[in-house]
Amino acid sequence: MEFGKVNSEDVKDVDFTLPADGEQTEKVLDSSGKGKAKIFIGCAKWGRKEWVGLIYPPKTKEAGFLNEYAKHFNAIELNAVYYQIPSVESVRKWKKQASDNAPGDFLFCPKFPKVITHDQRLVGAEQATIEYFKTMSEFGENLGPCFLQLSESFGVKSKAVLEDYIKALPKEYKVFVELRHEQWFADPATRQHIFQLFRETNKGAVITDVSGRRDLMHMEVTIPEVFIRFIGNGHAHKKSDFARIDEWGARLKLWQENGLQKIYFFLHQHDELDTPLLATYAIKVFNEQLGINLPEISFQPRLFD
């Protein structure tokens, strides 16, 4: 089963209420820094054939998918890097495609490759890490936060390994960490230690909002920026997903009022067929709640026939 997925008939039984703010959030956010947060919103991949005729013009070829994606979103959670570090030539090509087509700023937020996080489990991964950052640096001004997603089996027994690894990372790159093993959240002392470590090392903490793993909703803001991975439940549960986005809008408004500076909000669905519909609702809510003016997604005319 996909990570955090529950059966469709069980979605109605999930408590999607956002928890109270974490301990680090109260330490990091400060109302004296109040202003408009910069928000970046996007999906995990641009290569979705299902979006041809939805937000990509009919007959768009795969080579043109990123060109079209960048016209609608201002960021991408770049999951492709997880499987293999791309060539420098590929990164330069992606950067040019996004820069040529995005109406404003566009950020690539690349996941760390699995050879580092899952195969080597951060041990002896120095050379792969150097190669990863060297290649990602080719994005230049289009490089957003890098995203370190640890496996569900990477638990508290590896705490020292994680601590050593993140302390050794080059400080010029922004890094957000996603913890998935339930041990990180079950024990209050462990939780307090790891999120304090993130704050002290200037690392962000990914918040993943997925039906089957509500413990990942830790609500710990460890730097004045947030990286949120929102996994919807598909068209059959649109009303529920929209209500969840409404609640996120209210919480982000509160955090903005207390000095939150940047928001990275990435939308996923187990079936990505109509993720742009979820995204356009999120843009509407965030524009209203945060007083910003993100451009709305432009859908192909046939959607409304």
Disulfide bonds with the S-S distance in Angstrom:
none
